Amino acid sequence: MQSVRNIQTIYISPWDNYIEGALIKTWLYESKNPFPSKIKAIDASSIINLIIHHNEEAIIREANTNKLLMVVLRNQIGEDVLEYLNTTITKMFDFRHPVARQEDESLNQGHLAAAGYLATRQCGIFTHVLNLKKQYHGSDLQYRHETKVVAVNALLFNYAMGLFPAEFTNNIKKALEEYNLPRLDGYNYGATNKDFTISYMDKKIQLPFPLGLCQAYAAINYAKYNHVDYNILDFAFACCSNRGIYDNQRTIQKGNFEGGNFFLTKWGIKIEMAANTLWCWPEKDEHGTTAIPSHGYQAAWSQNLAKRTVTAIEKWRKGTENPDHVKYRQNQIANDSYAAAALLTSLKKDDGSENESEEELEKEELGEFMQLRFNNRKWC
């Protein structure tokens, strides 16, 4: 895997009529408006400044400053990994409840499902995503599913860190170090930060980059209006793993459709989506996805890092959380024997107390959930 080479670099300025914030919460569509009249929507062609076609790759920079805006790569991900990713995305929606949409569900613009560690909206604490459907809690099916989620997240993170330019990779490395972030690790608390090993297709493989961001999202047919994400990193990244059309039996077939394309609004950039597209973009710039028609199918996986998660992590590490939030996590860990066992193993390693009984450790540390006071290593 080599970093981007021999790919066109395009220099661009904002489109002429751009007014900051004027199109926030405006849907973009292509050819035909699928939305009811009460929904604010415009034809995407009215703001196009640059199209990266479905068979094109590009590095896009701001003309005046040379600042990196986007990287679009095609067919860089191995076919077996892509198939593994597609299967895992589909299973995400079998095992997990989707993220609630702020927009009207009747618009039929798909869903996200979250995985990893997040700060919950209800109380801002830092914890595992517990969006699993009730029947899977604590089951072997859950943990086999989590293993696949970790593998997908690790593989895509390594593709991104190995292929994207230094502006992207250095920003992530800086954030991981500055905030001492935990990583999505499938309950392998305290894993070392070198030669991270994952289970992939019934094999143990080692990856060169330590497992990355603790937030991940699977998406099926997900589109969103023009918006801004005020997150920690300069860039988010995603992979479109599958794209096709439904036949009359709702079976996915090869084919293309108008819609589901990514927009970076200020710059008038349209990225035509295709299976096996890996791209990154500046989240603090206005962006969105054009509406997906009912016969279109598109699957993707993305990673980023929200400010509320970093804030919650800092409180967690400093021990300044609300006691009720700590009790909330106590209940979670008490009901998850796999996570409890992994945590105890990590605590014994970090504290140098391998000879201490598990009962003593449980009494001493388990109630604090992930308060790894003795962990001087990178916590992966």
Steps between C-alpha positions, in 0.01 A plus 500: 500500500661825385398859564330691222716542192438587137158644576391832359508797736225755442510854636167666560334813640150530652219520246407857410161531671585319822363665816604334825206333674241590237443136403520341845231229536429521128469169319676451168349288226594398148261521201172454686397640840377202709394710798163651593461876449548575872860373482767753406686351203696617196633340183864409570602610151444863604810498722737269308850634458683169456395140440723205586348228286444147626815369327729790600735552794614839625678701765317830538663808653400860558649714224622791714647310796577148372292373795383141460124475448430147379658180380297259287640152434346218297554124509770512765329252734541128439194315375493259796516791746225679307274195518576462872410866546172465310395199704585674827306813405191292422533312829535828690136571426399148603673530838469870579237769519566784255589852607187713531464742211438868563317523169160362409524120468247514216770647276647149475862608495652207684662446838826485694591243765772590752776281642787561739525736794279808506387773735129437532267787420297436813769583752826558316686206653761289327400139451447217254223546250211292633276516196490122473159343471402349832506137389872524415629651826773279645459230237769325298343655191566846644869432553549339160335808352722734707809317374399577143427865586847536651661337196319733258590807703863393526535417133347826375705703747814335368398567139441866586824541694697323229350677198400854593746794505693620804255784577237236570712244684691752714176658618370164623830407666505836680145456629559145619807614694365833626178355640647158589204343328384144547451303182226276368640167615218254555552494877877442477566760768864597536610345172846604390539768236729298274414224255132509586355154436145450379291198409415515130339218301596248772862610493709711735670781310721785613455857379771770483293783651353485852125466488357844452199712568252387760190602301371318195178505302349260248259649248246356259335737251595789727473853367488824695430863425774763485653531847817552703654265758699673773720209596855473632686386190566708190371216282255214509538207265268240352484210261214438259511121490204418278270677257231358276131493425206302634305276266128431539571244773717753689812300420812711448630488145795663328410838357510870569252774587492876531546602862692397811793716390714692748511881493746746652271797467722805546724379223228362275670160492295197406654157554322234301471192718599153385574174679854494642533876546708624794489874569561762766358849547515797742202454733486867600423593141140473383432161344224254426380218278255530214168325545492125434205376289292203615660265247857591601720308744816629665703375798782680680713506815639818658721600793528830686526641853240728662591775746256367759683167494837664565350710781350191657831313467684783678251495789525124515880504520507780760234337716275808488184336372162511661474204745173396335685459172759278668220282641353477152824350374531274802174339401618463141826328587331281760266368231775430247720209606727525194577867558544445874753221441694707245505798734628293793777354285607848391492635854721219625754568226498874552523481877761226499272306730474170317516321835206692641178303508225583255265549793726772643536666162128489437426664830774758451465596134200355324258752645692775321444326166778633277685721749839353412700692755811290458505494124815675378481356150302609201151376572381332181 
